[in-house]
Amino acid sequence: MKKPTLTLALAACCASFALLAAGCGGEDESSSQTTTEASTEASTDEWADGFCSALTTWKNDLEDAAEPLTDLSSLSEESLQQAADDAKAATETLTDSLNGLGRPDISSGEQIRSSVQDLATDVENGANEIEAAVEGVASVADIPSAIDTITTTVTDMGTEVEGAVQTLEDADVSGELKTAFAAADSCGALH
């Protein structure tokens, strides 16, 4: 009975990644650049590629970690703990990657860096909530409650990604980041 709920939550989180790619992607029609703009864009391109790569890896790792949770007939305390451990490790990697990005070399770079660091903190807090829910499982009877908490937390993480996407879009008044996201091959993997 809980399988559809968890599956929907995971789908919602994955949809957030698609929203990121769609919201930040697209083609930029401008073709004139000075040497200074080109060097700024290159740095922004690297930042966008790093951002999308980190999210793609995290998305894939979360999907892999959640796979054992979709079949309630084979769910156990051990499989739940392993999934939580895998999700925690994936989130630590994401947090390290996002915090390591620094600021993109655009006028609103500091605002974007701050937003991305907030996202890293939010997803790390979500992973901690999942870990706490799993640690509270003392018997098979506790698993449904843990699944409910995990489902809610994954949904919240998807919402946090959506919020970060909106902040990035709002901060990118000049469209430099949008252009960088459109050019980054790793951003296409988020669709």
N, C-alpha and C positions, 0 to 999 in steps of 0.2 A: 504494500500500500504506500510506503514511503518512497519507493523507487521513482514514480513519476515526479514527485516534488523535488527530489534531489536532481533528477535529470533536468527539470525545468530551471532550477537554480544554476546549474552548470551551463545550460544553454544561454541563460540571461547574462552570465559572466562572459561567455564567449562572444555573445552579441555585442557586448561593450567593446571588445577588441575590434570587431568589424566596424562599429561606429567610429572608433578612433581612426581607422584607416580611411573610411569614407569621409569623415569630417575634416580630416587634415589633408587628404589626398586631392587629386585633381591636377589639371594642367594649368600652367601659368603661361600666358601668351606673350609676356614681355621678353624681348630679345636683346635689348641694349643694356650692357653692363660695363662699368668702368673696372679698371684693375682692382681697385679697393673693394668694390662690390663683389667681385669674383672671389677674392680671398675671404671675405666675410661669408659668402655663400658656401664655400668649401668647408669652413669650420662648422657652419650650421648644418651642412649635409652630413658631416661626420656625427654631429650630435643627434640628428634625426634618425640616422641609421642605427646608432647605439641605443636610442630610446626604443625604436621598433624591434630591434633584435632582442632586447631585454624582455619586452612584453611578449614576444612570440615564444621565446624559450619558456617563460613562466606559464603561459597559456598551455603549451604542450605538456609541460611537467605536471600541471594541475589536472589536466585531462587524464594523464597516465595514472596519477595518484588516486583519482576518483573512480577509475574503472572498476576496482573490486567492490565499490560501494553500490553499484547499480544492480547487483544481483543479491537480493535479501536472503535467498535460500543458502548462500554460502558465506554470509557475513558472520564474522566472529570478532571477539575482542582483539585478537591478534591482527586480523586484516584491517580493522578500523584503526588500530594504533600505527600500523605500517603506512596506511594512507595519510594519516595525520603527520607522521614523521617526514614522509615524502613531500607533502604540501609545505611543511615548515621549511625544509631544506630548499625547496624551489623558491619560496618567498624570501628567504635570506639571500639567495643568489640575486633575485630581482632587486631587493633593497640595496645590496652592495653595488649592483650595476647602475641603478638610478642615481644613487648618491655619488657615484664616480663620474657621472656625466658632466658635472659642473654646470656652467651656464652657456647657452648658445650665444654666439657672437652676433647678437642683434640688439636693438635698442631696448627691448623689453626682456632681455636675457635674464636679468636678476629675478624678475617676477616669475618667469617660466621655471627657473632653477628652484625657486622657493615652492612653487606649486608641485613640481615633481618630487621634491623632498617630502612634502606633505603627503603625497600619494604613497611614497615608500613607507612612511610611518603608518599610514592608515592600513595598508595591506599587511604590514608586519603585525599590527595590533589584531587584525583579523586572523592571521595565522596563530597568534597566541590564544585567541578565543577558541579556535578549533582544537588546539592542543589541550586546553583546559577542559573542554567538553569531553574529549576522548579520555583524558586522565580520570574523569569522573565516572567512567564505565567500570563498574565492579562485577557486573554479570551481564549475560546476554539480555536480560530484561531491561538494562539501562541503554541498550543500543538505540532504540527508537528515539529517545530523548536526545541522545548525542547527534543522531542524524538530523533531527529538527534544528538543533543549534548550528550544525555544519551548513545545512541548507540556507538558513537565514544569513549566516556569516558570508557564504559565497555570494549570495544575492547582494549583500551590502558591499562586498568588494567590487562587484560589477558596477554598482552605483557610484562608488568612489572613482573608478576608472572613467566613467561617463562624466563625472564632475571635473576631473582633471582635464579631460579632453575639452570640455567647454571653456575652462580657464585658459588653456593653451590657445584655443581659437580666439578668445576675447583679447588676449595679450598680443596676439600676432597681427597688429593693426596694419603693418606694412606688407604682410603676406609672405615674408621671407621663409618662415617656418613651413608654411603650407607648400611652398615650392620645394623645400628640402624634403618634406614627407613624400611628395609626389615623385621625386627623383630617386628615393631610397628603395632599392629592391626589397629590403627586409620589411618595409611597410606594406608591400603587396601581400605578404604572407599573413597579414592580420585580417584579410577579407574573409 
